[in-house]
């Protein structure tokens, strides 16, 4: 996890009605995004217990989210760039 300065950490989360909510407008760089995702995963583990199974579940969710993001966002972007600039292969 990136070691985001404390004052930046506080802005990334909002306290609303006793709940910690991610403040998307304050996520300005990849380190902030990494911090927010890490905190979300840590909170989930706190609620469900830090066990091998729970850790494995979190890693599985992150991997599936990564793959889905690639499939839905990155691959179409790359296809568009191939059409615009020509294929390398």
ABEGO torsion letter per residue (X at the ends): XBBBBAAAAAAABBBBGGBBBBBAAABABAAAAAAAAAAAAAAAAAAAEBBAAAAAAAAAAAAAAAAAAAAAAAAAAAAAAAAAAEBAX
